[in-house]
């Protein structure tokens, strides 16, 4: 089974490498068979913990805030 991180990466790739959070949600939902109640929070947590633009950054820098923090627009650092 794919990880949430790999699904977010695949979603952003399918959206051209940069997208609004609402579009990322839709693309991730299309990839998952089932979604837990808190799935949108999981997607945000994955993005923020893998973005040095976020105060929640935990390690590998995969995503960036395309419109500035709080804009809801994210991109892949290396599409």
N, CA, C and O atoms as a printed pandas DataFrame, in Angstrom:
     atom_number atom_name residue_name chain_id  residue_number  x_coord  y_coord  z_coord
0              1         N          UNK        A               1    0.839   -1.190    0.000
1              2        CA          UNK        A               1    0.000    0.000    0.000
2              3         C          UNK        A               1    0.882    1.250    0.000
3              4         O          UNK        A               1    1.906    1.307    0.680
4              5         N          UNK        A               2    0.470    2.222   -0.758
5              6        CA          UNK        A               2    1.222    3.474   -0.857
6              7         C          UNK        A               2    1.146    4.252    0.454
7              8         O          UNK        A               2    0.180    4.138    1.209
8              9         N          UNK        A               3    2.170    5.031    0.703
9             10        CA          UNK        A               3    2.168    5.891    1.888
10            11         C          UNK        A               3    1.438    7.191    1.558
11            12         O          UNK        A               3    1.233    7.528    0.392
12            13         N          UNK        A               4    1.056    7.906    2.602
13            14        CA          UNK        A               4    0.433    9.214    2.393
14            15         C          UNK        A               4    1.401   10.139    1.664
15            16         O          UNK        A               4    1.001   10.886    0.771
16            17         N          UNK        A               5    2.666   10.088    2.044
17            18        CA          UNK        A               5    3.668   10.944    1.397
18            19         C          UNK        A               5    3.752   10.640   -0.092
19            20         O          UNK        A               5    3.760   11.560   -0.910
20            21         N          UNK        A               6    3.814    9.362   -0.455
21            22        CA          UNK        A               6    3.911    9.020   -1.878
22            23         C          UNK        A               6    2.645    9.421   -2.625
23            24         O          UNK        A               6    2.713    9.808   -3.792
24            25         N          UNK        A               7    1.492    9.334   -1.969
25            26        CA          UNK        A               7    0.249    9.765   -2.611
26            27         C          UNK        A               7    0.220   11.279   -2.832
27            28         O          UNK        A               7   -0.255   11.743   -3.868
28            29         N          UNK        A               8    0.722   12.045   -1.871
29            30        CA          UNK        A               8    0.768   13.504   -2.032
30            31         C          UNK        A               8    1.741   13.875   -3.153
31            32         O          UNK        A               8    1.447   14.754   -3.963
32            33         N          UNK        A               9    2.891   13.213   -3.201
33            34        CA          UNK        A               9    3.857   13.465   -4.278
34            35         C          UNK        A               9    3.232   13.144   -5.630
35            36         O          UNK        A               9    3.327   13.943   -6.562
36            37         N          UNK        A              10    2.594   11.980   -5.743
37            38        CA          UNK        A              10    1.955   11.590   -7.006
38            39         C          UNK        A              10    0.841   12.567   -7.377
39            40         O          UNK        A              10    0.678   12.912   -8.547
40            41         N          UNK        A              11    0.083   13.007   -6.390
41            42        CA          UNK        A              11   -0.992   13.969   -6.647
42            43         C          UNK        A              11   -0.427   15.269   -7.202
43            44         O          UNK        A              11   -0.936   15.798   -8.191
44            45         N          UNK        A              12    0.621   15.785   -6.570
45            46        CA          UNK        A              12    1.223   17.032   -7.052
46            47         C          UNK        A              12    1.835   16.856   -8.441
47            48         O          UNK        A              12    1.741   17.759   -9.273
48            49         N          UNK        A              13    2.449   15.726   -8.697
49            50        CA          UNK        A              13    2.991   15.474  -10.046
50            51         C          UNK        A              13    1.870   15.500  -11.080
51            52         O          UNK        A              13    2.021   16.077  -12.157
52            53         N          UNK        A              14    0.740   14.870  -10.745
53            54        CA          UNK        A              14   -0.384   14.826  -11.687
54            55         C          UNK        A              14   -0.998   16.206  -11.908
55            56         O          UNK        A              14   -1.677   16.442  -12.907
56            57         N          UNK        A              15   -0.752   17.109  -10.967
57            58        CA          UNK        A              15   -1.283   18.476  -11.053
58            59         C          UNK        A              15   -0.247   19.468  -11.586
59            60         O          UNK        A              15   -0.447   20.680  -11.506
60            61         N          UNK        A              16    0.851   18.958  -12.125
61            62        CA          UNK        A              16    1.859   19.826  -12.720
62            63         C          UNK        A              16    2.943   20.294  -11.771
63            64         O          UNK        A              16    3.737   21.166  -12.123
64            65         N          UNK        A              17    2.990   19.727  -10.564
65            66        CA          UNK        A              17    4.058   20.057   -9.629
66            67         C          UNK        A              17    3.730   21.157   -8.637
67            68         O          UNK        A              17    4.501   21.411   -7.712
68            69         N          UNK        A              18    2.585   21.816   -8.823
69            70        CA          UNK        A              18    2.171   22.899   -7.927
70            71         C          UNK        A              18    0.653   23.001   -7.984
71            72         O          UNK        A              18    0.063   22.933   -9.063
72            73         N          UNK        A              19    0.010   23.166   -6.806
73            74        CA          UNK        A              19   -1.455   23.218   -6.804
74            75         C          UNK        A              19   -1.983   23.782   -5.495
75            76         O          UNK        A              19   -1.275   23.842   -4.490
76            77         N          UNK        A              20   -3.241   24.191   -5.532
77            78        CA          UNK        A              20   -3.936   24.605   -4.321
78            79         C          UNK        A              20   -4.255   23.369   -3.490
79            80         O          UNK        A              20   -4.428   22.274   -4.025
80            81         N          UNK        A              21   -4.330   23.556   -2.194
81            82        CA          UNK        A              21   -4.589   22.450   -1.285
82            83         C          UNK        A              21   -5.879   21.711   -1.643
83            84         O          UNK        A              21   -5.929   20.485   -1.545
84            85         N          UNK        A              22   -6.906   22.424   -2.050
85            86        CA          UNK        A              22   -8.173   21.772   -2.413
86            87         C          UNK        A              22   -7.990   20.818   -3.592
87            88         O          UNK        A              22   -8.613   19.756   -3.629
88            89         N          UNK        A              23   -7.145   21.184   -4.552
89            90        CA          UNK        A              23   -6.875   20.309   -5.692
90            91         C          UNK        A              23   -6.014   19.118   -5.275
91            92         O          UNK        A              23   -6.191   18.010   -5.783
92            93         N          UNK        A              24   -5.085   19.349   -4.351
93            94        CA          UNK        A              24   -4.263   18.255   -3.824
94            95         C          UNK        A              24   -5.162   17.255   -3.105
95            96         O          UNK        A              24   -5.013   16.046   -3.282
96            97         N          UNK        A              25   -6.100   17.757   -2.290
97            98        CA          UNK        A              25   -7.047   16.871   -1.610
98            99         C          UNK        A              25   -7.788   15.993   -2.616
99           100         O          UNK        A              25   -7.881   14.779   -2.436
100          101         N          UNK        A              26   -8.312   16.603   -3.669
101          102        CA          UNK        A              26   -9.088   15.855   -4.662
102          103         C          UNK        A              26   -8.233   14.790   -5.343
103          104         O          UNK        A              26   -8.694   13.670   -5.565
104          105         N          UNK        A              27   -6.994   15.135   -5.674
105          106        CA          UNK        A              27   -6.112   14.178   -6.344
106          107         C          UNK        A              27   -5.708   13.039   -5.412
107          108         O          UNK        A              27   -5.609   11.892   -5.848
108          109         N          UNK        A              28   -5.475   13.337   -4.146
109          110        CA          UNK        A              28   -5.145   12.286   -3.176
110          111         C          UNK        A              28   -6.361   11.386   -2.968
111          112         O          UNK        A              28   -6.224   10.163   -2.942
112          113         N          UNK        A              29   -7.533   11.967   -2.823
113          114        CA          UNK        A              29   -8.755   11.181   -2.615
114          115         C          UNK        A              29   -8.997   10.219   -3.773
115          116         O          UNK        A              29   -9.476    9.104   -3.568
116          117         N          UNK        A              30   -8.667   10.646   -4.982
117          118        CA          UNK        A              30   -8.847    9.788   -6.154
118          119         C          UNK        A              30   -7.890    8.599   -6.144
119          120         O          UNK        A              30   -8.162    7.585   -6.787
120          121         N          UNK        A              31   -6.776    8.709   -5.424
121          122        CA          UNK        A              31   -5.778    7.639   -5.366
122          123         C          UNK        A              31   -6.061    6.621   -4.261
123          124         O          UNK        A              31   -5.577    5.491   -4.323
124          125         N          UNK        A              32   -6.829    7.007   -3.265
125          126        CA          UNK        A              32   -7.049    6.175   -2.071
126          127         C          UNK        A              32   -8.375    5.421   -2.166
127          128         O          UNK        A              32   -9.387    5.982   -2.584
128          129         N          UNK        A              33   -8.361    4.156   -1.777
129          130        CA          UNK        A              33   -9.603    3.374   -1.765
130          131         C          UNK        A              33  -10.524    3.818   -0.642
131          132         O          UNK        A              33  -11.727    3.993   -0.835
132          133         N          UNK        A              34   -9.941    3.997    0.528
133          134        CA          UNK        A              34  -10.721    4.453    1.678
134          135         C          UNK        A              34   -9.998    5.626    2.320
135          136         O          UNK        A              34   -8.776    5.748    2.240
136          137         N          UNK        A              35  -10.772    6.474    2.951
137          138        CA          UNK        A              35  -10.208    7.655    3.604
138          139         C          UNK        A              35  -10.690    7.715    5.049
139          140         O          UNK        A              35  -11.893    7.650    5.301
140          141         N          UNK        A              36   -9.766    7.838    6.000
141          142        CA          UNK        A              36  -10.203    8.008    7.385
142          143         C          UNK        A              36  -10.852    9.383    7.558
143          144         O          UNK        A              36  -10.711   10.259    6.705
144          145         N          UNK        A              37  -11.549    9.552    8.649
145          146        CA          UNK        A              37  -12.254   10.808    8.890
146          147         C          UNK        A              37  -11.321   12.018    8.845
147          148         O          UNK        A              37  -11.716   13.089    8.383
148          149         N          UNK        A              38  -10.110   11.854    9.313
149          150        CA          UNK        A              38   -9.163   12.979    9.408
150          151         C          UNK        A              38   -8.183   13.044    8.233
151          152         O          UNK        A              38   -7.088   13.587    8.383
152          153         N          UNK        A              39   -8.548   12.510    7.083
153          154        CA          UNK        A              39   -7.595   12.381    5.986
154          155         C          UNK        A              39   -7.044   13.715    5.499
155          156         O          UNK        A              39   -5.875   13.782    5.119
156          157         N          UNK        A              40   -7.840   14.775    5.496
157          158        CA          UNK        A              40   -7.334   16.073    5.036
158          159         C          UNK        A              40   -6.272   16.611    5.991
159          160         O          UNK        A              40   -5.300   17.228    5.554
160          161         N          UNK        A              41   -6.450   16.383    7.284
161          162        CA          UNK        A              41   -5.433   16.779    8.268
162          163         C          UNK        A              41   -4.153   15.976    8.062
163          164         O          UNK        A              41   -3.054   16.499    8.245
164          165         N          UNK        A              42   -4.293   14.708    7.683
165          166        CA          UNK        A              42   -3.119   13.869    7.411
166          167         C          UNK        A              42   -2.344   14.431    6.223
167          168         O          UNK        A              42   -1.117   14.518    6.268
168          169         N          UNK        A              43   -3.048   14.811    5.170
169          170        CA          UNK        A              43   -2.397   15.387    3.984
170          171         C          UNK        A              43   -1.642   16.660    4.366
171          172         O          UNK        A              43   -0.489   16.837    3.972
172          173         N          UNK        A              44   -2.279   17.540    5.125
173          174        CA          UNK        A              44   -1.605   18.777    5.560
174          175         C          UNK        A              44   -0.377   18.464    6.410
175          176         O          UNK        A              44    0.671   19.089    6.244
176          177         N          UNK        A              45   -0.501   17.501    7.318
177          178        CA          UNK        A              45    0.619   17.127    8.185
178          179         C          UNK        A              45    1.788   16.594    7.367
179          180         O          UNK        A              45    2.941   16.928    7.641
180          181         N          UNK        A              46    1.500   15.772    6.370
181          182        CA          UNK        A              46    2.551   15.229    5.505
182          183         C          UNK        A              46    3.265   16.363    4.777
183          184         O          UNK        A              46    4.495   16.402    4.743
184          185         N          UNK        A              47    2.510   17.273    4.202
185          186        CA          UNK        A              47    3.113   18.391    3.471
186          187         C          UNK        A              47    3.955   19.251    4.407
187          188         O          UNK        A              47    5.111   19.551    4.107
188          189         N          UNK        A              48    3.383   19.644    5.531
189          190        CA          UNK        A              48    4.084   20.548    6.447
190          191         C          UNK        A              48    5.315   19.908    7.077
191          192         O          UNK        A              48    6.324   20.584    7.276
192          193         N          UNK        A              49    5.252   18.626    7.391
193          194        CA          UNK        A              49    6.408   17.979    8.022
194          195         C          UNK        A              49    7.536   17.718    7.032
195          196         O          UNK        A              49    8.659   17.410    7.431
196          197         N          UNK        A              50    7.232   17.842    5.732
197          198        CA          UNK        A              50    8.249   17.652    4.696
198          199         C          UNK        A              50    8.514   18.942    3.916
199          200         O          UNK        A              50    8.889   18.901    2.745
200          201         N          UNK        A              51    8.315   20.082    4.575
201          202        CA          UNK        A              51    8.582   21.376    3.945
202          203         C          UNK        A              51    9.342   22.279    4.906
203          204         O          UNK        A              51    8.867   22.573    6.003
204          205         N          UNK        A              52   10.523   22.716    4.489
205          206        CA          UNK        A              52   11.306   23.628    5.333
206          207         C          UNK        A              52   10.646   25.004    5.432
207          208         O          UNK        A              52   11.072   25.834    6.235
208          209         N          UNK        A              53    9.616   25.254    4.629
209          210        CA          UNK        A              53    8.864   26.503    4.723
210          211         C          UNK        A              53    7.913   26.495    5.922
211          212         O          UNK        A              53    7.386   27.540    6.303
212          213         N          UNK        A              54    7.696   25.332    6.509
213          214        CA          UNK        A              54    6.745   25.177    7.606
214          215         C          UNK        A              54    7.443   25.101    8.958
215          216         O          UNK        A              54    8.556   24.587    9.069
216          217         N          UNK        A              55    6.778   25.617    9.976
217          218        CA          UNK        A              55    7.289   25.484   11.344
218          219         C          UNK        A              55    7.226   24.044   11.826
219          220         O          UNK        A              55    7.841   23.708   12.838
220          221         N          UNK        A              56    6.495   23.188   11.124
221          222        CA          UNK        A              56    6.345   21.781   11.494
222          223         C          UNK        A              56    7.326   20.872   10.761
223          224         O          UNK        A              56    7.185   19.649   10.804
224          225         N          UNK        A              57    8.310   21.450   10.097
225          226        CA          UNK        A              57    9.298   20.686    9.319
226          227         C          UNK        A              57   10.022   19.684   10.202
227          228         O          UNK        A              57   10.508   20.024   11.280
228          229         N          UNK        A              58   10.089   18.419    9.723
229          230        CA          UNK        A              58   10.698   17.352   10.509
230          231         C          UNK        A              58   11.896   16.688    9.833
231          232         O          UNK        A              58   12.580   15.885   10.468
232          233         N          UNK        A              59   12.166   16.994    8.582
233          234        CA          UNK        A              59   13.268   16.274    7.943
234          235         C          UNK        A              59   13.381   16.546    6.471
235          236         O          UNK        A              59   13.622   17.680    6.057
236          237         N          UNK        A              60   13.207   15.511    5.672
237          238        CA          UNK        A              60   13.417   15.609    4.230
238          239         C          UNK        A              60   12.538   16.706    3.611
239          240         O          UNK        A              60   11.322   16.737    3.802
240          241         N          UNK        A              61   13.193   17.600    2.868
241          242        CA          UNK        A              61   12.539   18.768    2.276
242          243         C          UNK        A              61   11.990   18.416    0.894
243          244         O          UNK        A              61   12.721   18.443   -0.095
244          245         N          UNK        A              62   10.704   18.087    0.833
245          246        CA          UNK        A              62   10.084   17.620   -0.404
246          247         C          UNK        A              62    9.172   18.679   -1.022
247          248         O          UNK        A              62    9.114   18.815   -2.244
248          249         N          UNK        A              63    8.466   19.424   -0.183
249          250        CA          UNK        A              63    7.464   20.381   -0.648
250          251         C          UNK        A              63    7.868   21.820   -0.317
251          252         O          UNK        A              63    8.685   22.058    0.573
252          253         N          UNK        A              64    7.286   22.771   -1.044
253          254        CA          UNK        A              64    7.506   24.184   -0.728
254          255         C          UNK        A              64    6.173   24.920   -0.781
255          256         O          UNK        A              64    5.243   24.490   -1.465
256          257         N          UNK        A              65    6.088   26.016   -0.065
257          258        CA          UNK        A              65    4.895   26.843   -0.074
258          259         C          UNK        A              65    4.963   27.746   -1.303
259          260         O          UNK        A              65    5.751   28.690   -1.346
260          261         N          UNK        A              66    4.134   27.449   -2.298
261          262        CA          UNK        A              66    4.197   28.153   -3.580
262          263         C          UNK        A              66    3.648   29.573   -3.504
263          264         O          UNK        A              66    4.051   30.436   -4.284
264          265         N          UNK        A              67    2.741   29.819   -2.581
265          266        CA          UNK        A              67    2.148   31.149   -2.491
266          267         C          UNK        A              67    2.439   31.839   -1.178
267          268         O          UNK        A              67    1.816   32.849   -0.852
268          269         N          UNK        A              68    3.377   31.306   -0.424
269          270        CA          UNK        A              68    3.666   31.841    0.899
270          271         C          UNK        A              68    2.853   31.100    1.951
271          272         O          UNK        A              68    1.762   30.602    1.672
272          273         N          UNK        A              69    3.391   31.033    3.152
273          274        CA          UNK        A              69    2.718   30.314    4.232
274          275         C          UNK        A              69    1.311   30.877    4.445
275          276         O          UNK        A              69    1.112   32.090    4.512
276          277         N          UNK        A              70    0.358   29.977    4.547
277          278        CA          UNK        A              70   -1.036   30.367    4.747
278          279         C          UNK        A              70   -1.822   30.525    3.460
279          280         O          UNK        A              70   -3.035   30.734    3.499
280          281         N          UNK        A              71   -1.148   30.428    2.310
281          282        CA          UNK        A              71   -1.836   30.610    1.030
282          283         C          UNK        A              71   -2.609   29.370    0.601
283          284         O          UNK        A              71   -3.558   29.465   -0.177
284          285         N          UNK        A              72   -2.201   28.199    1.111
285          286        CA          UNK        A              72   -2.844   26.953    0.704
286          287         C          UNK        A              72   -2.371   26.450   -0.642
287          288         O          UNK        A              72   -2.995   25.565   -1.227
288          289         N          UNK        A              73   -1.281   26.998   -1.141
289          290        CA          UNK        A              73   -0.723   26.553   -2.421
290          291         C          UNK        A              73    0.640   25.940   -2.160
291          292         O          UNK        A              73    1.507   26.564   -1.548
292          293         N          UNK        A              74    0.824   24.693   -2.638
293          294        CA          UNK        A              74    2.045   23.938   -2.384
294          295         C          UNK        A              74    2.608   23.373   -3.674
295          296         O          UNK        A              74    1.886   23.168   -4.650
296          297         N          UNK        A              75    3.913   23.123   -3.660
297          298        CA          UNK        A              75    4.573   22.550   -4.822
298          299         C          UNK        A              75    5.626   21.545   -4.418
299          300         O          UNK        A              75    6.005   21.443   -3.251
300          301         N          UNK        A              76    6.094   20.798   -5.417
301          302        CA          UNK        A              76    7.183   19.839   -5.224
302          303         C          UNK        A              76    8.507   20.538   -5.468
303          304         O          UNK        A              76    8.657   21.245   -6.465
304          305         N          UNK        A              77    9.454   20.355   -4.589
305          306        CA          UNK        A              77   10.779   20.960   -4.794
306          307         C          UNK        A              77   11.462   20.373   -6.026
307          308         O          UNK        A              77   12.136   21.090   -6.765
308          309         N          UNK        A              78   11.289   19.076   -6.245
309          310        CA          UNK        A              78   11.882   18.402   -7.408
310          311         C          UNK        A              78   10.813   17.570   -8.100
311          312         O          UNK        A              78   10.675   16.381   -7.816
312          313         N          UNK        A              79   10.055   18.181   -9.004
313          314        CA          UNK        A              79    8.978   17.425   -9.675
314          315         C          UNK        A              79    9.540   16.301  -10.482
315          316         O          UNK        A              79    8.789   15.558  -11.113
